[in-house]
């Protein structure tokens, strides 16, 4: 993209359950309903969701409990 060109705007319409109904972009290929910009947007969303899920999994319920022997037990 050149500095003087209008920025490209890829977008998608998806339902809460993750079903993608359609996507579009204002680039030349996007006018034909398919381009790499929409695909890249979907990839970025998927990567973000995976990172969020991994973070939840690793930091989810991390608790320290003290035992009678004063030792600490790590519950994951």
GUMILO-989615 format. One line per field, with one value per residue: residue in one letter; x, y, z of N, C-alpha, C in turn. Coordinates in steps of 0.001 Angstrom, whole numbers, always signed. Atoms other than C-alpha are relative to their C-alpha. Layout:
N
ronu (A / ...)
n_c1 (X / ...)
n_c2 (Y / ...)
n_c3 (Z / ...)
ca_c1 (X / ...)
ca_c2 (Y / ...)
ca_c3 (Z / ...)
c_c1 (X / ...)
c_c2 (Y / ...)
c_c3 (Z / ...)
***
This chain:
76
ronu (X / X / X / X / X / X / X / X / X / X / X / X / X / X / X / X / X / X / X / X / X / X / X / X / X / X / X / X / X / X / X / X / X / X / X / X / X / X / X / X / X / X / X / X / X / X / X / X / X / X / X / X / X / X / X / X / X / X / X / X / X / X / X / X / X / X / X / X / X / X / X / X / X / X / X / X)
n_c1 (+835 / -728 / +411 / +1128 / +1170 / +952 / -285 / +899 / +858 / +642 / +912 / +782 / +1228 / +10 / +934 / -659 / -512 / -1196 / +344 / -264 / +1010 / -651 / -1064 / -178 / -1131 / +137 / -1061 / +502 / +388 / +1115 / +1243 / +476 / +369 / -1041 / -1345 / -872 / +174 / +1034 / -616 / -936 / +814 / +488 / -1148 / -338 / +1040 / -223 / -1204 / +347 / +850 / -855 / -863 / +846 / +336 / -1210 / -246 / +988 / -352 / -1189 / +153 / +1377 / +264 / -1277 / +193 / -923 / +659 / -964 / +298 / -308 / -1442 / -459 / -488 / +973 / +417 / +429 / +1138 / +207)
n_c2 (-1174 / -1265 / -943 / -840 / +832 / +209 / +1284 / +1117 / +301 / +1313 / +224 / +1238 / +43 / +1309 / +187 / +204 / +1362 / +115 / +220 / -1179 / -100 / -535 / -971 / -880 / -929 / -1007 / +110 / +454 / +1417 / +81 / -313 / +1298 / +748 / +825 / -571 / +438 / -883 / +609 / +1211 / -427 / -438 / +1218 / +637 / -787 / +260 / +1359 / -16 / -695 / +890 / +1072 / -563 / -252 / +1280 / +522 / -804 / +434 / +1353 / -13 / -859 / +197 / +100 / +255 / -292 / +589 / +413 / +402 / +1269 / +13 / +15 / -1320 / +33 / -568 / +882 / -772 / +602 / -560)
n_c3 (+0 / +51 / -1036 / +414 / +259 / -1082 / -671 / +274 / -1146 / +27 / -1118 / +47 / -775 / -648 / -1103 / -1299 / -99 / +830 / +1407 / +820 / +1057 / +1188 / -198 / +1148 / -75 / +1043 / +1001 / +1302 / -87 / -945 / +696 / +478 / -1207 / -606 / +57 / -1092 / -1156 / -840 / -553 / -1049 / -1129 / -658 / -650 / -1193 / -1005 / -495 / -840 / -1243 / -806 / -523 / -1052 / -1164 / -609 / -654 / -1194 / -987 / -427 / -850 / -1170 / -440 / -1434 / -658 / -1423 / -972 / -1232 / -1012 / -652 / -1428 / -182 / +430 / +1376 / +929 / +1071 / +1156 / +698 / +1338)
ca_c1 (+0 / +1235 / +1068 / -1467 / -3801 / -6875 / -6318 / -7805 / -10687 / -11292 / -14257 / -16313 / -19814 / -19861 / -22288 / -21536 / -20993 / -18155 / -20026 / -18805 / -21579 / -19560 / -16566 / -15522 / -12649 / -12399 / -9352 / -9646 / -9726 / -12133 / -14687 / -14944 / -15714 / -12374 / -8968 / -6012 / -6901 / -10069 / -8145 / -5477 / -8143 / -9641 / -6190 / -5502 / -8829 / -8144 / -4641 / -6027 / -8670 / -6091 / -3759 / -6629 / -7627 / -4044 / -3695 / -6933 / -5756 / -2413 / -3563 / -7105 / -7411 / -4017 / -4329 / -1970 / -3285 / -1480 / -1330 / -1023 / +2696 / +2969 / +3971 / +2297 / +351 / -170 / -3593 / -4028)
ca_c2 (+0 / +3444 / +6315 / +8264 / +5311 / +4799 / +2067 / -1347 / -2371 / -6125 / -7177 / -10233 / -10886 / -13709 / -15118 / -15506 / -19245 / -18567 / -19259 / -16862 / -15708 / -13566 / -11266 / -8470 / -6108 / -2896 / -4067 / -5039 / -8785 / -8206 / -6784 / -10342 / -11540 / -13233 / -11860 / -12559 / -9599 / -11286 / -14540 / -12693 / -11113 / -14540 / -15950 / -13078 / -13651 / -17383 / -16749 / -14289 / -16764 / -19542 / -17285 / -16254 / -19883 / -20914 / -18056 / -19070 / -22669 / -21785 / -19051 / -20330 / -21570 / -21328 / -21581 / -22186 / -24158 / -24611 / -28073 / -29050 / -29539 / -25881 / -27012 / -25362 / -27369 / -26015 / -26752 / -26332)
ca_c3 (+0 / -830 / +1636 / -419 / -935 / +1146 / +3814 / +3121 / +5342 / +5598 / +7752 / +8608 / +9890 / +12419 / +14943 / +18663 / +18233 / +15771 / +12527 / +9850 / +7555 / +5159 / +4817 / +2524 / +1770 / -223 / -2212 / -5891 / -5140 / -2259 / -4661 / -5977 / -2411 / -1743 / -855 / +1391 / +3643 / +4894 / +5334 / +7345 / +9522 / +10248 / +11036 / +13478 / +15232 / +15499 / +16889 / +19454 / +20624 / +20947 / +22955 / +25247 / +25809 / +26571 / +29028 / +30782 / +30931 / +32531 / +34914 / +35483 / +39045 / +40637 / +44424 / +47275 / +50232 / +53486 / +55019 / +58660 / +58162 / +57071 / +53588 / +50622 / +48081 / +44592 / +43081 / +39355)
c_c1 (+882 / -557 / -1245 / -1269 / -873 / +300 / -1033 / -784 / -640 / -923 / -737 / -1280 / -103 / -1035 / +773 / +615 / +1224 / -278 / +203 / -988 / +583 / +1079 / +194 / +1226 / -170 / +1166 / -582 / -459 / -1202 / -1331 / -607 / -326 / +1069 / +1351 / +798 / -162 / -1052 / +565 / +956 / -739 / -523 / +1117 / +354 / -1021 / +204 / +1214 / -283 / -839 / +839 / +906 / -800 / -328 / +1197 / +286 / -978 / +376 / +1159 / -151 / -1362 / -209 / +1273 / -136 / +1089 / -789 / +1059 / -470 / +331 / +1495 / +645 / +642 / -1089 / -277 / -532 / -1106 / -159 / -1290)
c_c2 (+1240 / +965 / +793 / -805 / -116 / -1350 / -1066 / -338 / -1379 / -136 / -1311 / +204 / -1407 / -25 / -263 / -1385 / -234 / -239 / +1306 / +0 / +555 / +991 / +799 / +887 / +1011 / -10 / -515 / -1456 / -165 / +340 / -1257 / -952 / -945 / +684 / -474 / +882 / -556 / -1260 / +360 / +470 / -1202 / -720 / +739 / -223 / -1381 / -50 / +674 / -862 / -1119 / +501 / +253 / -1299 / -625 / +746 / -388 / -1345 / +12 / +853 / -163 / -16 / -429 / +420 / -672 / -332 / -410 / -1294 / +106 / +61 / +1316 / +4 / +574 / -995 / +870 / -757 / +667 / -564)
c_c3 (+0 / +1031 / -377 / -269 / +1248 / +664 / -364 / +1265 / -185 / +1210 / -204 / +792 / +555 / +1118 / +1287 / +126 / -883 / -1470 / -774 / -1155 / -1290 / +401 / -1272 / +238 / -1133 / -998 / -1312 / +37 / +920 / -627 / -601 / +1130 / +534 / -150 / +1212 / +1241 / +952 / +648 / +1139 / +1240 / +780 / +740 / +1287 / +1115 / +619 / +923 / +1338 / +922 / +599 / +1124 / +1271 / +719 / +707 / +1296 / +1114 / +592 / +996 / +1251 / +648 / +1499 / +705 / +1468 / +827 / +1257 / +1015 / +645 / +1478 / +244 / -431 / -1392 / -909 / -1128 / -1140 / -713 / -1340 / -554)
***
